[in-house]
Amino acid sequence: MDLLRIAWRNVGRNPRRSVLSALAVAFAVGILIFSMALQKGSYADMIHNVVHARTGNLQVQHPAYGPDMDLSKKLVRPHEVLQLVETTPGVRAAAPRVQAAALISVGNRTFGALVQGIDPVQEPAVSTLADVVGEGRFLRPDERDGVLVGEALARNLGISLGDELVFLGQGADGSIAAGTLFVRGLFKTGIAELDRALTAAHIDTVGEAFSLYDAVSEVAVLLENDRIRPVAAAALATALRDAGRGENAAVVEWPVLMPGVEESIRMDWYSGQIIYVVLVLVVGFGIANTFL
């Protein structure tokens, strides 16, 4: 109470100085709130771009599939999984995929790449791949010999629309996986790692070449928003267990699939805390100066 009386007397004696101090404090608090909101918003944009361009908010995989993408650990009867996913609250869309590492060759040029098998009908609802095709077009539903190539990879291979490329890899059963595809479109996601290493072809073509046939590598799941991810993941995991799929199907969230993104967000937030603490100290000294 004594401090408040002293402060009130000082306000009366130095009204101009008190008003300037109050404005300085208000400005500092506004900057603090704006900076935190801007930082949180940038994280939301980053997560949105990652889940739409690559992983989805969730994926259903074989429990032993792991980061090594072991093709022998495949997700069987994916249509059953898709039915369970579509009945999970908060799910916007889902799509099956096949992921396989391979060598891509054009003439005497060869590069390592990820061959992704997609469903041309279901994939556009889960990812932005169809939207980022800048040259050419997206795959048609019945197009078994077409392929989409990242612009950076196409530049490294020296290919353009209509050119033929050959992929070579190892199938799920240890056999040789090989095939010939024709470039139908070039895409640019804005993520350098994807643009220089990703190709996308029809899921039936890739699945057959890599001896997966009716099985898939994963089912990508897009949610209404990422805030409901923990609840949706728990609900989907329970539905899989109740359906008897608990031993051969596991729910994996995007932070596990993309740990680098999660770590970069965490490190950026912690470093931002230092700036916020300094700003709070400045505001505190401003308030103390007003009182004293």
BADREN-514673 format. One record per residue: x, y, z negated of N, C-alpha, C, O in turn; residue number from 1. Coordinates in steps of 0.02 Angstrom, whole numbers, m for minus. Layout:
n_c1	n_c2	n_c3	ca_c1	ca_c2	ca_c3	c_c1	c_c2	c_c3	o_c1	o_c2	o_c3	num
X	Y	Z	X	Y	Z	X	Y	Z	X	Y	Z	NUM .
...
END
This chain:
n_c1	n_c2	n_c3	ca_c1	ca_c2	ca_c3	c_c1	c_c2	c_c3	o_c1	o_c2	o_c3	num
41	m60	0	0	0	0	43	63	0	26	112	33	1 .
99	61	m38	144	118	m38	172	132	31	178	189	52	2 .
191	77	67	218	85	134	166	116	181	183	158	222	3 .
103	95	174	50	122	216	40	197	203	29	236	249	4 .
43	217	137	35	288	121	93	329	149	83	385	174	5 .
154	300	144	212	336	171	206	343	247	220	396	275	6 .
184	289	279	177	291	352	124	341	372	132	377	421	7 .
70	344	334	16	391	351	39	464	343	21	507	383	8 .
80	476	291	107	544	283	154	562	339	156	619	363	9 .
195	511	362	241	524	417	204	538	482	226	579	522	10 .
148	503	492	109	516	552	84	588	552	84	621	604	11 .
64	612	493	40	681	489	95	732	500	84	785	529	12 .
156	715	477	211	762	483	241	763	554	262	815	579	13 .
242	703	586	273	697	652	226	662	700	240	606	722	14 .
171	693	718	122	660	760	149	641	829	134	587	855	15 .
190	684	858	216	670	925	262	609	923	258	565	966	16 .
307	608	873	352	551	868	314	486	854	332	434	881	17 .
263	490	814	224	430	798	188	404	859	185	343	871	18 .
160	449	899	125	428	960	174	396	1009	158	345	1039	19 .
234	425	1016	284	396	1061	306	327	1037	315	281	1077	20 .
314	320	972	333	254	945	278	202	957	292	145	976	21 .
215	223	947	160	177	959	156	157	1032	143	99	1048	22 .
168	204	1077	167	189	1149	224	141	1167	215	96	1208	23 .
282	152	1136	339	107	1150	324	36	1127	339	m12	1162	24 .
294	31	1067	276	m35	1042	224	m68	1087	230	m127	1104	25 .
173	m30	1108	121	m57	1151	150	m79	1218	131	m131	1245	26 .
197	m40	1244	228	m58	1308	268	m122	1301	265	m166	1345	27 .
306	m128	1246	347	m188	1236	303	m250	1229	318	m303	1256	28 .
248	m243	1191	202	m300	1183	170	m319	1250	162	m378	1265	29 .
152	m268	1289	124	m282	1355	172	m318	1400	153	m364	1436	30 .
237	m296	1399	288	m330	1439	297	m403	1416	305	m447	1458	31 .
294	m414	1351	301	m482	1324	245	m527	1348	257	m583	1372	32 .
183	m502	1343	125	m542	1364	128	m554	1439	114	m610	1462	33 .
144	m503	1478	148	m510	1551	201	m560	1571	190	m601	1616	34 .
260	m557	1539	315	m602	1557	297	m675	1543	311	m719	1583	35 .
266	m687	1485	247	m755	1468	194	m782	1515	196	m840	1536	36 .
145	m739	1533	93	m760	1580	122	m774	1649	103	m822	1682	37 .
169	m732	1670	201	m741	1735	241	m806	1737	240	m842	1787	38 .
276	m820	1682	316	m881	1679	272	m943	1680	285	m991	1717	39 .
219	m942	1640	172	m998	1640	139	m1007	1708	129	m1063	1731	40 .
123	m951	1741	92	m956	1807	139	m986	1859	117	m1023	1902	41 .
203	m969	1855	251	m998	1901	257	m1074	1892	266	m1110	1940	42 .
252	m1097	1829	253	m1169	1816	192	m1203	1847	197	m1257	1875	43 .
134	m1170	1841	73	m1199	1869	79	m1205	1945	58	m1255	1974	44 .
108	m1154	1977	118	m1157	2049	167	m1212	2069	157	m1247	2118	45 .
220	m1219	2029	270	m1271	2043	238	m1341	2038	249	m1383	2081	46 .
200	m1352	1985	167	m1416	1977	117	m1429	2033	114	m1484	2060	47 .
79	m1377	2051	31	m1384	2106	66	m1405	2170	42	m1449	2205	48 .
122	m1373	2186	158	m1389	2248	185	m1460	2247	183	m1495	2297	49 .
211	m1481	2189	240	m1547	2185	187	m1601	2192	196	m1648	2231	50 .
133	m1595	2155	82	m1648	2156	46	m1651	2224	25	m1705	2245	51 .
39	m1594	2258	6	m1594	2322	53	m1615	2379	30	m1644	2429	52 .
116	m1601	2373	163	m1617	2426	190	m1688	2421	211	m1717	2471	53 .
191	m1716	2360	228	m1778	2353	192	m1832	2312	175	m1884	2339	54 .
181	m1820	2248	164	m1875	2204	90	m1882	2187	68	m1938	2172	55 .
51	m1827	2189	m14	m1829	2158	m5	m1820	2083	51	m1824	2057	56 .
m59	m1806	2047	m55	m1800	1975	m39	m1866	1941	m4	m1868	1890	57 .
m65	m1920	1969	m54	m1987	1943	m39	m2034	2001	m54	m2019	2059	58 .
m10	m2091	1984	m3	m2146	2032	m17	m2211	1997	m2	m2219	1937	59 .
m44	m2258	2034	m52	m2326	2009	m2	m2369	2046	m4	m2373	2108	60 .
43	m2402	2009	95	m2443	2038	99	m2509	2001	68	m2518	1949	61 .
138	m2555	2029	157	m2615	1991	200	m2593	1933	242	m2549	1942	62 .
191	m2622	1873	230	m2600	1815	305	m2602	1824	341	m2563	1793	63 .
330	m2647	1867	403	m2654	1877	427	m2619	1940	485	m2627	1960	64 .
383	m2581	1973	403	m2546	2035	459	m2497	2021	510	m2498	2055	65 .
449	m2454	1972	502	m2411	1947	530	m2361	1996	508	m2356	2053	66 .
581	m2323	1973	611	m2271	2016	651	m2300	2074	665	m2264	2122	67 .
669	m2365	2070	707	m2396	2125	662	m2415	2184	687	m2435	2236	68 .
597	m2409	2175	548	m2425	2228	560	m2496	2256	569	m2505	2316	69 .
559	m2544	2210	568	m2614	2230	507	m2639	2268	453	m2646	2238	70 .
515	m2651	2333	458	m2671	2374	428	m2737	2353	369	m2750	2365	71 .
468	m2780	2323	441	m2845	2302	391	m2837	2245	350	m2881	2233	72 .
394	m2781	2209	346	m2767	2155	289	m2726	2185	285	m2665	2174	73 .
246	m2759	2221	195	m2725	2259	128	m2725	2222	116	m2766	2177	74 .
86	m2679	2242	19	m2673	2212	m30	m2712	2257	m47	m2689	2312	75 .
m52	m2769	2233	m96	m2812	2272	m169	m2790	2264	m187	m2757	2215	76 .
m209	m2808	2313	m281	m2791	2314	m293	m2717	2298	m329	m2701	2250	77 .
m263	m2673	2337	m269	m2601	2322	m340	m2574	2327	m356	m2523	2296	78 .
m383	m2609	2365	m453	m2586	2370	m488	m2588	2302	m531	m2547	2287	79 .
m470	m2638	2260	m498	m2641	2193	m475	m2582	2150	m514	m2552	2113	80 .
m411	m2566	2157	m384	m2509	2120	m418	m2444	2142	m435	m2402	2100	81 .
m427	m2436	2207	m458	m2375	2233	m529	m2368	2206	m551	m2312	2191	82 .
m566	m2422	2200	m634	m2419	2173	m634	m2396	2101	m676	m2356	2081	83 .
m586	m2421	2062	m581	m2400	1992	m560	m2327	1986	m584	m2290	1943	84 .
m514	m2306	2030	m490	m2237	2028	m547	m2189	2044	m556	m2138	2011	85 .
m586	m2205	2095	m640	m2161	2117	m695	m2152	2066	m732	m2103	2068	86 .
m701	m2200	2020	m752	m2194	1967	m725	m2162	1903	m762	m2154	1854	87 .
m661	m2144	1903	m631	m2112	1845	m650	m2038	1843	m641	m2003	1893	88 .
m674	m2012	1788	m693	m1941	1784	m633	m1895	1797	m578	m1907	1773	89 .
m645	m1842	1835	m593	m1794	1850	m552	m1807	1911	m510	m1766	1930	90 .
m563	m1864	1944	m525	m1881	2004	m556	m1846	2065	m616	m1853	2078	91 .
m514	m1810	2102	m537	m1777	2163	m531	m1822	2223	m577	m1825	2265	92 .
m474	m1858	2229	m463	m1901	2288	m407	m1950	2272	m369	m1940	2224	93 .
m403	m2002	2311	m350	m2053	2303	m333	m2082	2372	m376	m2083	2416	94 .
m272	m2105	2380	m251	m2133	2444	m196	m2185	2432	m152	m2174	2390	95 .
m198	m2241	2469	m144	m2291	2463	m83	m2270	2504	m90	m2235	2555	96 .
m25	m2291	2482	37	m2276	2518	85	m2335	2515	82	m2377	2470	97 .
128	m2337	2565	184	m2384	2565	248	m2342	2570	253	m2298	2613	98 .
295	m2355	2525	359	m2318	2525	415	m2367	2537	420	m2419	2504	99 .
459	m2351	2584	515	m2395	2599	575	m2355	2623	568	m2310	2664	100 .
634	m2372	2598	695	m2340	2621	718	m2375	2685	712	m2436	2691	101 .
743	m2336	2732	763	m2364	2796	816	m2319	2829	826	m2262	2808	102 .
847	m2346	2880	891	m2308	2923	852	m2287	2985	819	m2328	3016	103 .
855	m2223	3001	821	m2196	3060	874	m2182	3113	922	m2145	3101	104 .
864	m2210	3172	914	m2202	3226	883	m2172	3288	827	m2190	3308	105 .
919	m2126	3318	903	m2099	3383	968	m2094	3422	1011	m2053	3406	106 .
975	m2135	3473	1038	m2137	3510	1094	m2159	3464	1090	m2212	3432	107 .
1147	m2119	3461	1204	m2136	3418	1202	m2100	3350	1251	m2101	3314	108 .
1145	m2069	3334	1137	m2035	3270	1094	m2077	3223	1040	m2102	3242	109 .
1117	m2086	3161	1081	m2126	3112	1082	m2090	3044	1134	m2066	3022	110 .
1025	m2086	3013	1019	m2055	2947	975	m2099	2903	930	m2133	2926	111 .
989	m2097	2838	946	m2131	2790	883	m2089	2778	886	m2028	2776	112 .
827	m2122	2771	763	m2087	2763	714	m2129	2723	725	m2189	2713	113 .
661	m2097	2702	607	m2131	2669	550	m2137	2719	523	m2087	2742	114 .
531	m2199	2734	475	m2211	2779	413	m2220	2736	408	m2266	2696	115 .
366	m2175	2745	305	m2176	2705	247	m2198	2749	232	m2168	2801	116 .
213	m2250	2728	153	m2272	2763	92	m2239	2732	81	m2245	2672	117 .
53	m2205	2773	m5	m2168	2748	m68	m2188	2786	m65	m2213	2843	118 .
m124	m2177	2754	m189	m2185	2787	m208	m2117	2816	m221	m2071	2778	119 .
m210	m2110	2882	m225	m2044	2912	m292	m2015	2892	m302	m1955	2899	120 .
m338	m2056	2868	m404	m2032	2848	m403	m2008	2776	m430	m1955	2761	121 .
m372	m2046	2731	m373	m2031	2659	m318	m1983	2637	m327	m1946	2589	122 .
m261	m1985	2670	m204	m1946	2648	m217	m1870	2647	m195	m1838	2599	123 .
m251	m1840	2696	m261	m1768	2694	m298	m1743	2632	m292	m1684	2614	124 .
m338	m1786	2600	m374	m1765	2540	m329	m1765	2478	m346	m1733	2428	125 .
m272	m1799	2481	m228	m1805	2424	m168	m1759	2429	m146	m1730	2379	126 .
m140	m1751	2489	m79	m1711	2498	m89	m1657	2551	m139	m1657	2587	127 .
m40	m1613	2556	m42	m1558	2605	m4	m1576	2668	11	m1532	2708	128 .
12	m1640	2678	52	m1660	2735	21	m1639	2801	55	m1615	2846	129 .
m45	m1648	2807	m78	m1629	2869	m76	m1554	2881	m77	m1531	2939	130 .
m74	m1515	2827	m75	m1442	2833	m7	m1412	2851	m4	m1357	2877	131 .
47	m1449	2838	114	m1421	2849	145	m1446	2914	204	m1434	2926	132 .
106	m1479	2955	131	m1499	3022	132	m1436	3065	80	m1411	3086	133 .
193	m1411	3077	199	m1348	3114	204	m1357	3188	184	m1312	3226	134 .
229	m1413	3210	237	m1426	3282	208	m1495	3297	224	m1543	3262	135 .
167	m1500	3347	133	m1563	3362	68	m1569	3324	33	m1519	3315	136 .
52	m1629	3301	m12	m1641	3268	m5	m1695	3216	46	m1730	3213	137 .
m57	m1702	3174	m59	m1755	3124	m77	m1821	3158	m101	m1821	3215	138 .
m66	m1876	3123	m81	m1942	3151	m155	m1953	3159	m195	m1932	3116	139 .
m175	m1986	3212	m244	m2006	3221	m258	m2071	3184	m211	m2109	3171	140 .
m321	m2084	3165	m336	m2143	3125	m315	m2209	3157	m296	m2256	3122	141 .
m319	m2213	3224	m302	m2276	3258	m233	m2275	3289	m218	m2318	3331	142 .
m192	m2227	3270	m126	m2220	3302	m74	m2260	3263	m52	m2239	3210	143 .
m55	m2318	3290	m10	m2362	3256	64	m2351	3272	108	m2374	3236	144 .
78	m2315	3326	148	m2307	3347	174	m2235	3338	228	m2218	3362	145 .
136	m2193	3304	156	m2124	3295	192	m2114	3228	185	m2154	3182	146 .
231	m2060	3223	267	m2044	3162	273	m1969	3155	281	m1933	3204	147 .
270	m1946	3093	283	m1876	3076	352	m1872	3045	371	m1915	3005	148 .
390	m1821	3063	459	m1815	3041	471	m1746	3011	446	m1696	3038	149 .
507	m1742	2957	525	m1678	2927	569	m1638	2976	610	m1667	3012	150 .
559	m1572	2976	595	m1531	3025	671	m1536	3017	707	m1538	3067	151 .
695	m1537	2955	767	m1542	2944	795	m1608	2969	848	m1611	2999	152 .
758	m1663	2956	779	m1728	2980	777	m1731	3056	822	m1759	3087	153 .
725	m1702	3086	721	m1700	3159	779	m1661	3189	807	m1680	3241	154 .
798	m1607	3156	854	m1567	3180	919	m1606	3175	962	m1603	3220	155 .
928	m1644	3121	988	m1684	3113	991	m1740	3165	1045	m1757	3190	156 .
933	m1769	3180	931	m1823	3230	932	m1797	3301	946	m1835	3347	157 .
916	m1734	3310	913	m1705	3377	854	m1729	3417	859	m1742	3477	158 .
796	m1735	3384	736	m1760	3418	682	m1706	3420	685	m1657	3383	159 .
634	m1717	3463	578	m1671	3469	515	m1713	3483	518	m1774	3483	160 .
459	m1679	3494	396	m1715	3505	401	m1763	3564	429	m1747	3616	161 .
373	m1823	3553	372	m1873	3605	432	m1918	3607	431	m1970	3640	162 .
486	m1900	3571	546	m1941	3571	535	m2006	3532	491	m2011	3489	163 .
575	m2055	3548	571	m2121	3516	625	m2127	3463	682	m2107	3473	164 .
606	m2155	3406	655	m2170	3354	646	m2241	3330	593	m2271	3337	165 .
700	m2269	3302	700	m2338	3278	715	m2337	3203	761	m2302	3181	166 .
677	m2375	3165	691	m2381	3093	711	m2452	3077	688	m2500	3108	167 .
756	m2459	3029	783	m2524	3010	790	m2526	2934	822	m2482	2905	168 .
761	m2577	2903	765	m2584	2831	756	m2656	2810	762	m2702	2851	169 .
742	m2667	2746	732	m2734	2719	662	m2740	2692	638	m2698	2654	170 .
628	m2794	2712	559	m2805	2692	554	m2829	2621	604	m2844	2588	171 .
492	m2833	2596	478	m2853	2527	501	m2925	2514	516	m2943	2458	172 .
502	m2966	2567	522	m3036	2560	595	m3048	2578	616	m3106	2584	173 .
633	m2995	2588	703	m3001	2606	716	m3004	2681	774	m3007	2701	174 .
664	m3004	2721	673	m3007	2793	694	m2939	2821	692	m2888	2786	175 .
713	m2938	2884	731	m2876	2918	668	m2840	2940	625	m2868	2973	176 .
663	m2777	2921	607	m2735	2942	631	m2686	2994	678	m2648	2983	177 .
600	m2688	3052	621	m2644	3107	561	m2626	3149	511	m2662	3151	178 .
566	m2570	3183	512	m2549	3226	530	m2487	3266	581	m2454	3252	179 .
489	m2472	3315	499	m2414	3358	437	m2369	3352	381	m2393	3357	180 .
449	m2306	3342	395	m2257	3334	408	m2196	3379	464	m2183	3400	181 .
354	m2160	3394	359	m2100	3435	338	m2039	3395	287	m2040	3360	182 .
377	m1987	3400	366	m1927	3360	303	m1890	3385	300	m1869	3443	183 .
254	m1882	3340	192	m1847	3356	188	m1778	3324	151	m1734	3347	184 .
227	m1768	3271	225	m1703	3238	286	m1692	3194	317	m1739	3171	185 .
303	m1628	3184	357	m1608	3140	328	m1566	3083	289	m1520	3096	186 .
346	m1581	3022	318	m1545	2965	373	m1511	2925	431	m1530	2928	187 .
352	m1460	2887	397	m1424	2843	360	m1411	2778	316	m1368	2775	188 .
378	m1447	2726	345	m1440	2662	372	m1381	2621	338	m1357	2575	189 .
432	m1359	2637	465	m1308	2596	508	m1338	2542	544	m1301	2508	190 .
504	m1404	2533	547	m1440	2485	602	m1473	2525	590	m1519	2564	191 .
664	m1449	2517	719	m1469	2560	730	m1545	2560	744	m1575	2612	192 .
723	m1576	2501	734	m1648	2496	686	m1688	2539	704	m1739	2568	193 .
624	m1665	2543	574	m1699	2584	585	m1685	2658	579	m1731	2699	194 .
599	m1624	2676	605	m1605	2746	664	m1638	2781	664	m1645	2842	195 .
714	m1658	2743	772	m1690	2774	774	m1766	2765	821	m1799	2787	196 .
722	m1794	2732	727	m1866	2719	660	m1904	2726	659	m1964	2716	197 .
606	m1869	2742	540	m1903	2742	513	m1911	2812	515	m1865	2853	198 .
486	m1970	2825	447	m1983	2885	381	m2015	2863	378	m2046	2811	199 .
329	m2007	2903	264	m2035	2886	234	m2068	2947	228	m2038	3000	200 .
214	m2131	2939	183	m2169	2993	120	m2203	2966	105	m2198	2907	201 .
84	m2237	3010	22	m2271	2990	37	m2325	2938	86	m2361	2945	202 .
m4	m2330	2887	9	m2376	2832	9	m2449	2855	47	m2490	2829	203 .
m32	m2465	2904	m33	m2534	2930	32	m2551	2966	57	m2607	2960	204 .
58	m2504	3003	121	m2515	3039	179	m2525	2990	218	m2572	2997	205 .
184	m2481	2941	239	m2487	2892	231	m2549	2849	279	m2584	2835	206 .
169	m2562	2827	157	m2620	2785	174	m2685	2820	203	m2731	2790	207 .
157	m2690	2883	173	m2751	2921	247	m2757	2933	275	m2812	2928	208 .
281	m2703	2950	353	m2705	2963	392	m2725	2901	441	m2762	2907	209 .
371	m2703	2843	407	m2717	2781	376	m2775	2742	389	m2782	2682	210 .
335	m2815	2775	308	m2877	2747	265	m2866	2685	266	m2906	2638	211 .
228	m2811	2684	181	m2798	2629	110	m2818	2648	71	m2838	2605	212 .
94	m2812	2712	29	m2830	2738	m27	m2795	2700	m33	m2734	2705	213 .
m69	m2831	2662	m126	m2800	2629	m108	m2766	2563	m151	m2732	2534	214 .
m46	m2773	2539	m25	m2741	2477	4	m2672	2494	18	m2656	2551	215 .
12	m2631	2442	40	m2564	2450	92	m2551	2395	98	m2590	2348	216 .
128	m2497	2402	176	m2478	2350	143	m2440	2293	161	m2449	2235	217 .
94	m2399	2311	63	m2356	2260	m5	m2331	2284	m20	m2332	2344	218 .
m44	m2308	2237	m105	m2270	2252	m97	m2202	2220	m94	m2196	2159	219 .
m93	m2150	2261	m85	m2081	2237	m153	m2053	2218	m202	m2062	2254	220 .
m156	m2019	2160	m218	m1994	2134	m212	m1918	2123	m166	m1894	2090	221 .
m259	m1881	2152	m262	m1808	2143	m321	m1792	2097	m377	m1814	2109	222 .
m307	m1754	2043	m358	m1735	1995	m386	m1666	2009	m359	m1628	2049	223 .
m441	m1651	1975	m471	m1584	1982	m422	m1530	1958	m418	m1477	1989	224 .
m386	m1543	1905	m332	m1499	1883	m286	m1540	1838	m304	m1593	1813	225 .
m224	m1515	1829	m174	m1554	1793	m185	m1555	1718	m156	m1596	1684	226 .
m227	m1510	1692	m239	m1508	1620	m274	m1571	1594	m265	m1590	1537	227 .
m313	m1603	1638	m349	m1663	1616	m309	m1727	1629	m334	m1782	1619	228 .
m246	m1719	1650	m206	m1777	1668	m200	m1829	1612	m211	m1888	1625	229 .
m183	m1810	1550	m177	m1861	1497	m242	m1900	1486	m240	m1960	1476	230 .
m298	m1864	1486	m363	m1897	1475	m379	m1944	1533	m401	m2001	1523	231 .
m368	m1919	1595	m383	m1960	1654	m338	m2021	1658	m360	m2076	1676	232 .
m274	m2013	1640	m228	m2069	1641	m248	m2123	1591	m246	m2182	1606	233 .
m269	m2101	1531	m290	m2150	1480	m354	m2186	1502	m360	m2246	1492	234 .
m401	m2149	1532	m463	m2180	1554	m451	m2230	1611	m480	m2284	1612	235 .
m406	m2212	1657	m392	m2257	1713	m354	m2319	1689	m368	m2374	1712	236 .
m307	m2310	1642	m271	m2368	1615	m319	m2416	1580	m312	m2477	1585	237 .
m367	m2389	1543	m417	m2431	1510	m460	m2468	1561	m475	m2527	1552	238 .
m480	m2434	1615	m520	m2466	1667	m482	m2522	1701	m511	m2574	1717	239 .
m417	m2513	1712	m376	m2565	1743	m371	m2626	1697	m375	m2683	1719	240 .
m361	m2613	1632	m357	m2670	1585	m424	m2707	1581	m425	m2768	1579	241 .
m478	m2670	1579	m544	m2702	1574	m559	m2743	1637	m596	m2793	1633	242 .
m531	m2724	1693	m542	m2760	1756	m492	m2816	1766	m493	m2849	1818	243 .
m449	m2828	1717	m400	m2882	1723	m340	m2865	1765	m305	m2910	1789	244 .
m327	m2799	1775	m270	m2779	1817	m213	m2749	1775	m166	m2721	1803	245 .
m217	m2756	1710	m167	m2725	1667	m97	m2751	1677	m49	m2714	1667	246 .
m89	m2816	1698	m22	m2844	1705	10	m2828	1771	71	m2832	1777	247 .
m29	m2810	1822	1	m2796	1887	m15	m2726	1914	m5	m2712	1973	248 .
m40	m2682	1870	m55	m2614	1890	m46	m2568	1830	m75	m2579	1778	249 .
m5	m2516	1839	9	m2469	1785	m2	m2398	1810	9	m2382	1868	250 .
m24	m2354	1764	m35	m2284	1780	28	m2245	1763	53	m2249	1706	251 .
53	m2207	1811	114	m2168	1801	98	m2095	1816	69	m2079	1868	252 .
116	m2050	1770	103	m1979	1779	161	m1945	1815	217	m1970	1816	253 .
146	m1887	1845	197	m1855	1887	261	m1835	1850	314	m1838	1881	254 .
260	m1817	1785	324	m1802	1752	372	m1862	1751	433	m1852	1751	255 .
345	m1922	1750	387	m1982	1753	412	m1993	1824	469	m2014	1834	256 .
370	m1978	1873	390	m1987	1943	440	m1934	1965	483	m1948	2007	257 .
433	m1873	1939	477	m1817	1958	509	m1787	1895	492	m1731	1876	258 .
554	m1823	1862	582	m1799	1799	622	m1735	1807	627	m1695	1760	259 .
652	m1724	1866	691	m1664	1877	649	m1601	1873	671	m1550	1847	260 .
587	m1605	1899	542	m1547	1896	522	m1533	1824	522	m1475	1802	261 .
505	m1585	1788	485	m1577	1718	543	m1548	1677	532	m1505	1634	262 .
604	m1571	1690	662	m1547	1652	677	m1474	1669	694	m1436	1624	263 .
671	m1456	1732	685	m1387	1751	634	m1339	1720	652	m1283	1699	264 .
571	m1360	1716	520	m1319	1683	536	m1310	1609	531	m1255	1582	265 .
555	m1365	1577	570	m1361	1505	630	m1316	1492	629	m1276	1445	266 .
683	m1323	1532	742	m1283	1521	728	m1209	1534	753	m1166	1498	267 .
689	m1195	1586	673	m1125	1600	631	m1094	1544	640	m1036	1527	268 .
586	m1133	1516	544	m1108	1461	586	m1093	1400	577	m1042	1367	269 .
633	m1139	1383	675	m1129	1325	720	m1067	1333	730	m1029	1286	270 .
748	m1058	1393	789	m1000	1405	748	m936	1400	773	m884	1378	271 .
686	m939	1422	642	m881	1417	627	m863	1345	616	m805	1329	272 .
627	m913	1300	614	m900	1230	665	m853	1199	650	m812	1156	273 .
728	m858	1223	781	m815	1197	765	m742	1214	773	m697	1172	274 .
743	m730	1275	726	m662	1296	667	m636	1255	666	m578	1234	275 .
618	m680	1243	559	m659	1205	577	m643	1133	550	m595	1104	276 .
623	m681	1103	644	m668	1035	678	m599	1031	666	m560	984	277 .
722	m585	1080	755	m520	1081	704	m464	1088	709	m412	1055	278 .
654	m475	1131	602	m424	1140	561	m414	1076	543	m357	1059	279 .
547	m468	1041	510	m463	978	551	m424	927	524	m384	889	280 .
616	m436	925	659	m399	879	658	m325	895	656	m283	849	281 .
660	m308	960	657	m238	979	591	m207	957	590	m151	931	282 .
536	m243	967	471	m219	945	469	m211	869	442	m162	843	283 .
499	m259	834	501	m255	762	539	m195	737	518	m162	690	284 .
596	m180	769	634	m121	749	595	m57	765	600	m8	729	285 .
556	m59	820	515	m1	836	462	11	784	450	68	764	286 .
430	m42	761	379	m36	709	410	m12	643	382	30	609	287 .
469	m41	626	503	m21	565	523	53	567	519	89	517	288 .
544	75	626	563	145	634	503	190	624	509	245	595	289 .
444	168	648	383	208	639	365	214	565	344	268	543	290 .
373	160	528	355	161	458	406	201	416	388	239	370	291 .
471	192	433	523	219	389	544	290	410	587	319	378	292 .
END
